[in-house]
Amino acid sequence: MVGIESFGAYIPWHRLDRQQFLKAWGGFAIPGERSVAYYDEDSVTMAVEASTNCLKGFDAQKIDGVYFATTSAPYKEKQSAATMALALNMRADIRTADFTTSLRCGSTAMLMAYDSIKAGSANSILVAAADCRIAAPSGMTEQSLGDGGAAFLVGNRDVVAEILYTYSVSDDLVATWRGENDVFLRGWEERMVMDEGYSRIVPIAINGILKKGGVKKEDFNKVVFDPPGDARRHGKVAAELGFKPEQLQDPLGLFMNMGMTGSAMAPQMLSAALETAKAGDKILYCGHGNGADAMILQVTDAITKLPERRGMTKHLSVKKSYENYESLLKWRDIVPLEAARRPDKQHIRLPATWRDRKVLLGLWGVKCRKCGQPQYDNGAMSTPPIRVCAKCQSQDDFDDYCFAGRMATVSSFTHDQLAPVVDPPASIVLVEFEGGGRAFFDLTDRDPAEIKVGTKVEFTFRKLQLDRGLTNYFWKVRPARF
C-alpha cells in the first residue's frame, strides 16, 4: 500500500488587508486579506516549516528522499532540497530533487515520489511545496497572490490515505509565466486563459481519472482542485462536472483569508481536507498548471493514530494583520531604500558555511559526557569549536546534541531601534533551551511590546543574509503561539 503517511502545512503569520491595495493604487480591492511572507522568509523556509509540521512524530533519519516543489526557488542553479535535508536533519544517503516552472509541480513531485516507492527504490519520500511569487505593484494579481506551503510524507508504511489511481494530462497553453530575467509574474487575457486552459484541462483530468478508476462522482467525500485567479471559476467548473457544493474543499474561504499560493495551493487544500477526513473517505485531488495531475485517495484507519498537528486550521487562526502596504514593498525589495549608514556586512564565507553546515543548518551542538550539560555555539563561523564544558570544565569529552525542535525561554532581550534591519527594531534574545543550554538568537514574527523575560519561544528556519546571489539560512526564534 502506497500513499500519504503524514501531512502538514504552513501559512505566514503576517497578513495584509486587501483594502490597503485600494488605498495605495485606487481601483478595485478584492475582499479579504492575503498572507505575506516576512522579509526573512522565502519558499525554502516555508517548505521547511511545512515539513517540520508534517514530520511531527516521525524519525527524519528513516526518510529516503526530499522533493521540493516551487516556482519561486531562490536559485536558478543550486538545489534547494539539499538545504532542506540538512535543516530537517536527514541522512546524507538520500535522494533530493527540485521540481519547478509549473504551478502543478507539487502534484508532479508527489506522483514521482509515489512511482519511486511503488517501484521499490525508496520506502518514504518527503514532498514539500511552497511559493512566494511576486506580482508587479498596482495590479489585481498582486492582491490575489498569497504565500505558504504544504508537505506530505509519501510512503508504504501506515499510510493515512492510500493513493489508488493517478492520471495526468499535458497542455502547453501559456497562462502565467516568468522569463529568464523577469522579476514579476506575467499573464495573458483572463477569458482565454480560463476558457481554453483551466475550464478545459481540469475536467479532462478529472473525467480521465474517474473513468480509469471506475468511480462515480457521488462516491467522493471531498473533491480537491486548486482554483485559478478568479475563484468563482472553480465553482463553475465543479458544477459543470456534476459535483455538489458540500463535496468541495472550500477554495473561496482560503482565497479570502490567504490568497492563491501558487504550487502550494492544491497541496494546502489537500492538507486541509485530510485534517477533517475519516477512515473510509474517498478524496479526489487534482493539481493544475500546463496540464493537470489527478489522484484518487482513500483514507485509512491510520488517520486516527496521527499526532495532532498545526496544519491549515491553526495557521489560519493565528495572524498579525497589517495596515501598511509599504511593508510588502520593503520586504520584497521592490522599492530601493536609503542604505544604512553603517559598514557593509561581511561577505558570506562559503568554506566556513560549508564546514559548519551541521551546526548552522541542523542546529547541532554538543553535550558533555561527564555532567550532561548541552552547549550550542551560534558563533561557529567566527569562533573555535567548543572544547571545554561550560559547567564542569572537562575537555574534549562531548557527544553531538541536536537542539532543533526544542522549545526555549527568553532569559534576556534587547530591541535595537538603530540597527540596519528591514523591519526595525532588531530584536535579539538570549534563550534558555528546554533541557539545558543557552545562546543568542534573532527574534522574528514578534510584537516588541509583548516580549518579556520568560516568554516561550520556538525555533524557525529563516533567511539571514542575501549576498551576491547567495542566501545565508540560519535559525531564529519566534514567540510560541500554539
C-alpha positions as CSV (number, residue, x, y, z in Angstrom):
1,M,0.0,0.0,0.0
2,V,1.5,3.3,-1.1
3,G,0.1,6.7,-0.1
4,I,0.4,9.6,2.3
5,E,1.8,8.7,5.8
6,S,1.6,12.2,7.2
7,F,0.9,15.8,6.1
8,G,1.5,19.4,7.3
9,A,1.1,23.0,6.2
10,Y,2.4,26.5,6.8
11,I,0.9,30.0,6.4
12,P,3.0,33.1,7.4
13,W,1.9,35.0,10.5
14,H,1.6,38.3,8.6
15,R,-1.5,39.1,6.6
16,L,-2.3,42.2,4.6
17,D,-5.9,43.5,4.2
18,R,-6.6,43.9,0.5
19,Q,-8.2,47.3,1.2
20,Q,-4.6,48.6,1.5
21,F,-4.0,47.9,-2.2
22,L,-7.0,50.1,-2.9
23,K,-5.6,52.9,-0.7
24,A,-2.2,52.7,-2.4
25,W,-3.3,52.5,-6.0
26,G,-7.0,53.1,-6.3
27,G,-9.2,51.0,-8.5
28,F,-10.9,47.9,-7.0
29,A,-10.0,45.8,-4.0
30,I,-10.7,42.1,-3.7
31,P,-12.4,41.3,-0.4
32,G,-10.5,39.7,2.4
33,E,-6.7,39.5,3.1
34,R,-3.6,37.8,1.8
35,S,-0.8,36.0,3.5
36,V,2.6,37.7,3.3
37,A,5.9,36.0,3.9
38,Y,8.1,38.1,6.2
39,Y,11.3,39.7,4.9
40,D,13.3,36.7,6.2
41,E,11.1,34.1,4.6
42,D,11.1,32.5,1.2
43,S,9.9,29.3,-0.5
44,V,12.6,27.3,1.2
45,T,12.0,28.5,4.7
46,M,8.2,27.9,4.3
47,A,8.8,24.4,2.9
48,V,10.9,23.6,6.0
49,E,8.1,24.9,8.2
50,A,5.5,22.8,6.5
51,S,7.9,19.8,6.6
52,T,8.5,20.2,10.3
53,N,4.8,20.2,10.8
54,C,4.4,17.1,8.6
55,L,7.2,15.2,10.3
56,K,5.9,15.6,13.9
57,G,6.1,12.1,15.5
58,F,8.3,10.7,12.7
59,D,12.1,10.0,12.6
60,A,13.7,12.1,9.8
61,Q,16.6,9.7,9.7
62,K,14.4,7.0,8.2
63,I,13.2,9.0,5.3
64,D,14.8,8.2,1.9
65,G,14.3,11.4,0.0
66,V,13.3,15.1,-0.2
67,Y,11.4,16.5,-3.2
68,F,10.9,20.3,-3.2
69,A,8.3,21.9,-5.5
70,T,8.2,25.6,-6.2
71,T,8.0,28.2,-8.9
72,S,9.9,30.8,-6.8
73,A,13.2,29.0,-5.9
74,P,15.9,31.2,-4.5
75,Y,18.4,29.8,-7.1
76,K,18.3,29.2,-10.8
77,E,21.3,26.9,-10.3
78,K,21.7,25.3,-7.0
79,Q,19.5,22.7,-5.4
80,S,17.2,23.8,-2.5
81,A,16.1,20.3,-1.5
82,A,19.7,19.6,-0.3
83,T,19.5,22.6,2.0
84,M,16.1,21.4,3.3
85,A,17.5,17.9,4.0
86,L,20.2,19.5,6.3
87,A,17.8,21.7,8.1
88,L,15.5,18.7,8.7
89,N,18.4,16.6,9.9
90,M,18.1,13.8,7.4
91,R,20.7,11.3,6.3
92,A,23.2,12.1,3.6
93,D,22.5,8.9,1.5
94,I,19.0,10.1,0.3
95,R,17.6,11.3,-3.0
96,T,17.0,15.1,-3.3
97,A,15.4,16.9,-6.2
98,D,13.8,20.2,-7.0
99,F,10.6,20.4,-9.1
100,T,9.8,23.8,-10.7
101,T,8.5,26.0,-13.5
102,S,4.8,24.8,-13.3
103,L,2.1,25.5,-10.8
104,R,1.3,21.8,-10.7
105,C,4.9,20.9,-9.7
106,G,3.6,20.0,-6.2
107,S,1.4,17.2,-7.6
108,T,4.0,16.2,-10.1
109,A,6.6,15.8,-7.3
110,M,4.0,13.7,-5.3
111,L,3.5,11.5,-8.3
112,M,7.3,11.0,-8.7
113,A,7.5,10.0,-5.1
114,Y,4.6,7.6,-5.5
115,D,6.3,6.0,-8.5
116,S,9.6,5.6,-6.8
117,I,8.1,4.0,-3.7
118,K,5.8,1.7,-5.8
119,A,8.9,0.7,-7.9
120,G,10.8,-0.2,-4.7
121,S,13.6,2.3,-4.9
122,A,12.5,4.1,-1.7
123,N,10.2,3.5,1.3
124,S,9.4,7.1,2.1
125,I,9.9,10.5,0.5
126,L,9.1,13.9,1.9
127,V,7.3,16.1,-0.7
128,A,7.1,19.8,0.1
129,A,5.6,22.6,-2.0
130,A,5.9,26.3,-1.2
131,D,5.7,29.5,-3.2
132,C,6.4,33.2,-2.6
133,R,5.6,34.7,-6.0
134,I,5.9,38.4,-6.8
135,A,3.5,40.4,-9.0
136,A,4.0,43.9,-10.3
137,P,2.5,46.6,-8.0
138,S,-1.0,48.0,-8.7
139,G,-2.4,45.0,-10.5
140,M,-5.1,42.5,-9.4
141,T,-2.6,39.7,-9.4
142,E,-0.7,41.4,-6.6
143,Q,-3.9,41.3,-4.5
144,S,-4.8,37.7,-5.4
145,L,-1.5,36.1,-4.6
146,G,-0.6,34.6,-1.2
147,D,2.4,32.9,0.4
148,G,2.5,29.5,2.0
149,G,3.5,25.8,1.9
150,A,2.4,22.2,2.4
151,A,4.2,18.9,2.9
152,F,3.4,15.2,2.6
153,L,5.3,12.2,3.7
154,V,4.7,9.6,0.9
155,G,5.5,6.1,1.9
156,N,4.4,2.4,2.2
157,R,4.0,2.1,6.0
158,D,0.9,3.0,8.0
159,V,-0.5,5.3,5.3
160,V,-3.3,7.6,6.3
161,A,-4.5,7.9,2.7
162,E,-3.8,5.3,0.1
163,I,-3.2,6.5,-3.5
164,L,-5.5,4.3,-5.6
165,Y,-5.3,5.8,-9.1
166,T,-3.3,8.5,-10.9
167,Y,-3.9,10.3,-14.2
168,S,-2.0,13.1,-15.9
169,V,-2.6,15.3,-19.0
170,S,-0.2,17.8,-20.5
171,D,-1.1,21.2,-22.1
172,D,1.1,24.0,-23.4
173,L,-1.3,26.9,-23.1
174,V,0.6,30.0,-21.8
175,A,-1.3,31.5,-18.9
176,T,1.2,32.9,-16.4
177,W,4.9,32.9,-16.8
178,R,8.2,34.5,-15.9
179,G,11.1,34.7,-18.4
180,E,14.7,34.3,-17.5
181,N,15.2,37.9,-16.5
182,D,11.7,38.7,-15.2
183,V,11.1,39.6,-11.5
184,F,7.3,39.9,-11.7
185,L,4.7,37.4,-13.0
186,R,3.3,38.0,-16.4
187,G,-0.2,36.8,-17.5
188,W,-2.4,36.7,-20.6
189,E,-6.0,37.8,-21.0
190,E,-8.2,36.1,-18.4
191,R,-11.1,34.8,-20.6
192,M,-8.8,33.0,-23.0
193,V,-6.7,31.5,-20.1
194,M,-9.9,30.4,-18.3
195,D,-11.9,29.1,-21.3
196,E,-9.0,27.4,-23.1
197,G,-6.9,26.5,-20.1
198,Y,-8.4,25.9,-16.7
199,S,-12.0,25.2,-17.6
200,R,-11.0,22.7,-20.3
201,I,-8.0,20.9,-18.8
202,V,-9.2,20.3,-15.3
203,P,-12.4,18.5,-16.5
204,I,-10.3,16.4,-18.9
205,A,-8.0,15.2,-16.0
206,I,-10.9,14.6,-13.6
207,N,-13.1,12.8,-16.1
208,G,-10.0,10.8,-17.1
209,I,-9.3,9.5,-13.6
210,L,-12.9,8.8,-12.9
211,K,-13.0,6.6,-16.0
212,K,-9.7,4.9,-15.1
213,G,-10.8,4.2,-11.5
214,G,-14.4,3.3,-12.4
215,V,-15.6,5.6,-9.6
216,K,-18.8,7.7,-9.5
217,K,-18.7,11.4,-8.7
218,E,-21.1,10.9,-5.7
219,D,-18.6,8.4,-4.2
220,F,-16.2,11.2,-3.1
221,N,-16.4,12.8,0.4
222,K,-14.0,15.6,-0.7
223,V,-13.1,17.0,-4.1
224,V,-9.9,19.0,-4.1
225,F,-8.6,21.0,-7.1
226,D,-7.0,24.4,-7.0
227,P,-8.8,27.5,-8.2
228,P,-7.5,29.9,-10.8
229,G,-7.0,33.6,-10.3
230,D,-10.8,34.0,-10.4
231,A,-12.0,31.8,-7.6
232,R,-15.6,31.9,-8.9
233,R,-14.5,29.8,-12.0
234,H,-13.7,27.0,-9.6
235,G,-17.4,26.7,-8.6
236,K,-18.5,26.9,-12.2
237,V,-16.1,24.0,-13.3
238,A,-17.2,21.9,-10.3
239,A,-20.9,22.4,-11.1
240,E,-20.3,21.5,-14.8
241,L,-18.6,18.3,-13.6
242,G,-21.6,17.4,-11.5
243,F,-20.1,17.8,-8.0
244,K,-22.3,19.1,-5.2
245,P,-21.1,22.1,-3.2
246,E,-20.8,20.1,0.0
247,Q,-18.2,17.8,-1.7
248,L,-15.8,20.7,-2.5
249,Q,-12.9,21.6,-0.3
250,D,-13.7,25.3,0.0
251,P,-11.2,27.3,-2.1
252,L,-13.1,30.6,-1.7
253,G,-12.6,30.7,2.1
254,L,-8.9,30.0,1.6
255,F,-8.6,32.7,-1.1
256,M,-10.4,35.3,1.1
257,N,-8.1,34.6,4.0
258,M,-4.8,33.7,2.3
259,G,-4.8,34.2,-1.4
260,M,-3.5,32.0,-4.3
261,T,-0.3,30.3,-3.1
262,G,0.9,29.0,-6.4
263,S,2.3,25.5,-6.5
264,A,1.3,25.1,-2.8
265,M,-2.4,25.9,-3.3
266,A,-3.7,22.4,-4.3
267,P,-1.4,20.7,-1.7
268,Q,-2.6,23.1,1.0
269,M,-6.2,22.3,0.1
270,L,-5.4,18.6,0.3
271,S,-3.8,19.1,3.7
272,A,-7.0,20.9,4.9
273,A,-9.1,18.1,3.6
274,L,-7.1,15.4,5.4
275,E,-7.4,17.4,8.7
276,T,-11.1,16.6,8.8
277,A,-11.1,13.2,6.9
278,K,-12.4,10.0,8.4
279,A,-11.4,6.4,7.7
280,G,-13.1,5.2,4.5
281,D,-13.4,8.7,3.0
282,K,-12.6,9.0,-0.7
283,I,-10.8,12.1,-1.9
284,L,-10.4,13.3,-5.5
285,Y,-7.3,15.5,-5.8
286,C,-6.2,17.5,-8.9
287,G,-3.3,20.0,-9.4
288,H,-3.4,22.3,-12.4
289,G,-0.7,24.1,-14.4
290,N,0.4,23.4,-18.0
291,G,-1.8,20.4,-17.8
292,A,-3.1,18.6,-14.7
293,D,-2.3,15.7,-12.4
294,A,-5.2,13.8,-10.7
295,M,-5.3,11.2,-8.0
296,I,-7.9,9.2,-6.1
297,L,-7.1,8.6,-2.4
298,Q,-8.8,6.5,0.2
299,V,-8.4,7.4,3.9
300,T,-7.4,4.5,6.2
301,D,-7.8,3.8,9.9
302,A,-4.2,5.1,10.5
303,I,-5.6,8.7,10.3
304,T,-6.8,8.3,13.9
305,K,-3.2,7.5,15.1
306,L,-1.5,10.5,13.5
307,P,-0.2,13.0,16.2
308,E,-2.1,16.3,16.3
309,R,-0.5,19.0,14.0
310,R,-1.0,22.7,13.4
311,G,-2.0,22.2,9.7
312,M,-4.1,24.8,7.8
313,T,-6.7,25.4,10.5
314,K,-4.4,26.5,13.3
315,H,-2.1,28.5,11.0
316,L,-5.1,30.4,9.6
317,S,-6.3,31.3,13.1
318,V,-3.0,32.9,14.2
319,K,-2.0,36.0,12.4
320,K,-0.9,39.7,12.6
321,S,-2.9,41.8,10.2
322,Y,-1.0,44.7,8.7
323,E,-2.5,48.0,7.5
324,N,0.7,49.1,5.8
325,Y,1.1,48.3,2.1
326,E,4.6,49.8,2.1
327,S,5.8,46.9,4.3
328,L,5.2,44.5,1.4
329,L,7.3,46.7,-1.0
330,K,10.1,46.7,1.6
331,W,10.0,43.1,2.4
332,R,10.2,42.1,-1.2
333,D,12.9,44.6,-2.0
334,I,10.6,46.1,-4.7
335,V,11.4,49.7,-3.9
336,P,15.0,51.0,-3.2
337,L,15.6,52.4,0.3
338,E,18.3,54.6,1.7
339,A,21.3,52.4,2.7
340,A,22.1,52.3,6.4
341,R,25.0,54.5,7.4
342,R,26.9,51.5,8.7
343,P,29.8,49.5,7.4
344,D,28.8,46.9,4.8
345,K,28.2,43.4,6.1
346,Q,30.9,40.8,5.5
347,H,30.5,38.6,2.5
348,I,29.2,35.1,3.1
349,R,32.2,32.8,3.5
350,L,31.4,29.7,1.6
351,P,34.2,27.5,3.1
352,A,33.1,28.4,6.7
353,T,29.4,27.9,6.0
354,W,30.1,24.5,4.4
355,R,32.4,23.5,7.2
356,D,29.9,24.4,9.9
357,R,26.7,23.4,7.9
358,K,25.7,20.9,10.5
359,V,25.8,23.5,13.3
360,L,24.3,26.3,11.3
361,L,21.6,24.5,9.3
362,G,20.9,21.5,11.5
363,L,21.2,23.4,14.8
364,W,23.6,20.8,16.3
365,G,25.6,21.4,19.4
366,V,27.3,19.2,21.9
367,K,26.5,17.6,25.3
368,C,29.1,16.9,27.9
369,R,29.6,13.2,28.6
370,K,30.5,13.8,32.3
371,C,27.9,16.3,33.6
372,G,25.3,16.2,30.8
373,Q,25.4,19.9,30.0
374,P,24.3,20.8,26.5
375,Q,26.0,23.7,24.7
376,Y,25.4,25.5,21.4
377,D,27.8,27.8,19.7
378,N,26.0,30.0,17.2
379,G,29.2,31.9,16.5
380,A,30.6,28.8,14.9
381,M,32.0,30.6,11.8
382,S,34.0,33.1,13.9
383,T,35.0,31.1,17.0
384,P,36.9,27.9,17.5
385,P,34.8,24.7,18.2
386,I,33.6,24.1,21.7
387,R,36.3,22.1,23.6
388,V,35.6,23.0,27.3
389,C,32.4,22.2,29.1
390,A,30.9,25.5,30.5
391,K,29.7,23.7,33.6
392,C,32.3,21.1,34.7
393,Q,35.3,22.4,32.6
394,S,36.0,18.9,31.3
395,Q,37.8,19.0,27.9
396,D,37.1,17.4,24.6
397,D,34.6,15.0,26.1
398,F,31.3,15.6,24.2
399,D,28.6,13.8,22.2
400,D,26.7,15.5,19.4
401,Y,23.4,17.1,20.5
402,C,20.6,18.4,18.3
403,F,18.7,21.5,19.5
404,A,16.3,21.5,16.6
405,G,12.6,21.2,17.6
406,R,13.2,22.2,21.3
407,M,11.4,25.0,23.0
408,A,13.2,27.8,24.8
409,T,12.6,30.6,27.2
410,V,13.7,34.2,26.9
411,S,16.3,35.0,29.6
412,S,17.2,38.5,28.3
413,F,16.4,40.6,25.3
414,T,17.0,43.9,23.5
415,H,15.2,45.9,20.9
416,D,17.7,48.0,18.9
417,Q,16.0,50.9,17.0
418,L,19.2,52.0,15.3
419,A,20.3,48.7,13.8
420,P,20.1,48.5,10.0
421,V,17.2,45.9,9.6
422,V,14.3,45.8,7.1
423,D,11.7,45.9,9.9
424,P,13.1,47.7,13.0
425,P,13.7,47.2,15.8
426,A,16.3,44.5,15.6
427,S,15.2,42.1,18.4
428,I,17.9,39.9,19.9
429,V,17.2,37.4,22.7
430,L,19.3,35.2,25.0
431,V,17.4,32.0,25.3
432,E,17.5,29.1,27.8
433,F,16.9,25.8,25.9
434,E,14.5,23.3,27.2
435,G,16.8,20.6,28.6
436,G,19.7,23.0,29.1
437,G,22.0,25.3,27.2
438,R,21.7,28.9,26.3
439,A,22.6,31.1,23.2
440,F,21.8,34.3,21.5
441,F,19.3,34.4,18.5
442,D,17.4,36.9,16.4
443,L,13.7,37.2,17.3
444,T,11.3,37.2,14.4
445,D,7.5,37.3,13.9
446,R,7.2,39.3,17.1
447,D,5.4,42.3,18.6
448,P,8.2,44.0,20.6
449,A,5.7,45.2,23.2
450,E,4.8,41.6,24.0
451,I,8.3,40.3,24.6
452,K,9.4,39.9,28.2
453,V,11.7,37.7,30.3
454,G,10.1,34.3,30.5
455,T,8.4,34.4,27.0
456,K,8.3,30.9,25.5
457,V,9.8,30.8,22.0
458,E,10.3,28.1,19.3
459,F,12.8,27.8,16.5
460,T,12.1,28.7,12.9
461,F,14.3,28.4,9.8
462,R,14.9,31.8,8.2
463,K,17.0,33.8,5.8
464,L,19.8,35.7,7.5
465,Q,21.6,37.4,4.6
466,L,21.5,37.7,0.8
467,D,24.9,38.3,-0.7
468,R,26.0,38.1,-4.3
469,G,23.0,35.9,-5.1
470,L,23.8,33.6,-2.2
471,T,21.2,33.1,0.5
472,N,22.5,32.5,4.0
473,Y,20.0,30.5,6.1
474,F,20.0,30.1,9.8
475,W,17.7,29.6,12.8
476,K,15.8,32.3,14.6
477,V,13.2,32.2,17.4
478,R,9.7,33.4,17.5
479,P,7.1,33.6,20.3
480,A,5.2,30.3,20.7
481,R,1.6,30.9,19.8
482,F,0.1,27.5,19.6
